[in-house]
Amino acid sequence: MEKTTMIVRDGIPEDVEQMSSFLRELTASGKRTRPDDEAFVLANYINDPDKICCSVAEDEGVILGFQSLKKAKEGNQWGVEPGWGIIGTHTKPSAARRGVGRALFDMTRKAADEAGLSHIDASIGATNSEGLAYYEAMGFRTYRTLEGTICKRFDV
């Protein structure tokens, strides 16, 4: 088994270039449809005013993945109940199946508990089998479906 020195920590502006780079990989492979440029990453993950946390997993300076958790506000674009958490998980394709997502969720779950959240929503593309399986493995359960999207809920 490959030895890892992976650590999970808060994301910082200096991580944005690497985060954006692998989001572009996800876009190119058809696994992402939202923006992936550095300005988007900075505004929507690192500096989002509704952010509870944005954690990165890194191994020897290489960002392997990140997970964001924000508090749902009235009228949010996902239609999530205000006061719930909204989670997003992104893993570098070459880091798949290395425990990155599980390590990130350990930190996010603690942040959700500290923030007093009762539920977390994960809205996943209906064709994203890897994302659906990941959230199911973390304990999320389907609570609604929208056209092209399956919404899973985690009870904190």
N, C-alpha and C positions, 0 to 999 in steps of 0.2 A: 504494500500500500504506500502511496506517495505521501511523504511527510509534508505537512503544511505549516506555515507560520501565519495563517490567516488571523487577522484581527478585525473586530467590528468597532467602529467609532463614528462620531458625528461627522457628517459631510461638511466640507469647508469650500470656500470659493476656489481654492487651488485644485480641487478635484473635478471641477466642471469640464475641463478639456477632455479628460479620460472618460467621464460619464457620457458626454455628448458623443464621443468617438464610438463607444460600443452601442449607443442608441442608434447611431447611423447604420451599424452592422445589422441591428434588429430590423430597421426600416428596409434595408436592402434585401433582407431575407423574407420580407413580407410579414414579419411578426409584430410590426409597429406601424401605426398610421398617424400618430400625433407628431407634432414637431420634435426635432431632435438636435436643433442647433444650440450653441452654448448660451445664448441669451435666454432661450426658453428654459434650459436646465437651471440656470441661475435664478430666474424669476419664479419658476414653478416648483422647484425642489429645495434649493439651498436657502433662498430669501423669501419664500412664500409667506405672506403675512398670516395665513391660517395654519401654518406648519406647527405640528406638535414635535415631530422629529424627522430628520432625514439622515439615515445611517448608511455608511458605506462599509463593504467588506473589502479588505485589501490584503494582499500577500506580497511582501517585500516591495512595497511602493506601487504595485499594480492593482487598480480598482477592479474587483471581480464582479461586483454587483452593488446595487443600492436599493433602498426601500424608503418610501416616504409615507408619512402619516400626517394627515391634516384634518382639521375639524370642519365638518360640513356646516355651511352657512345657508340661510334661507335663499332659495332660488339657485342653488348650485347646479352646474351643468350636468351632473349625473342624476339629479332628482333624488339624492340621498336625504334621508330625514335629518333636519338640522339638529346639531349636537352629536351626531354619530361621527365616527372616524371614517376617513376615506383613505384606503391604502393603495399603493402602487409599488410593484416589485419589478426590477429589471436586472437581469443577469447577463454578463458577457457570454456570448455563445460558447467560447472555449472553456468557460468555467462551469458549464452545466454538470450537474450530478456530483458536485464536490461539497455539498452541504452549505453552500452560500446562502440560499433562501432560508433554511432553518436557522442559521446563525443570525441572520438579519431579523427574522421574526421574533427571536428571543428578546432582542433589544426593543423592538417595536411594541411587543406585548407589554413589557414593563412600562414603557412610555405611555401607552394607552391607559393602563391601570392608574399610573400617577396623575394623568390628566382627567381621571374620573369618567372616562368613556364607558358606556354600557354596551355598545355595539360598534363593529367595524364593517364597512362595506368594501367588497372587492368586486368591481364591475369588469368582467373579462369577456373578450371577444368569443363568440360561440364556437369559432373554429380554432381557438387557441387551446389545443388539448393539453399541452405542457402546463400552461397557466392554470387551467381548470384543475388538473391533477395536483399541482402544487398547493393551491389554496384548500382543496379538499383534504390533503394530507396534514395541513396546518390546523384543521378543525373547522374550516368555514363550510357552511351549508347553503345550498341554493334557497333563496327566499323570494325571488322574482325573476322573470325573464322579460327582456325587451327585444325588439327586433335586432338580431345580430349580437345580442349581449346577454350573458348570464350573470346575474348579481348574486353574490354569496355573502353571507353574514357570519361574523364571528361574535360570539357573546363573551365579552371580556370578563 
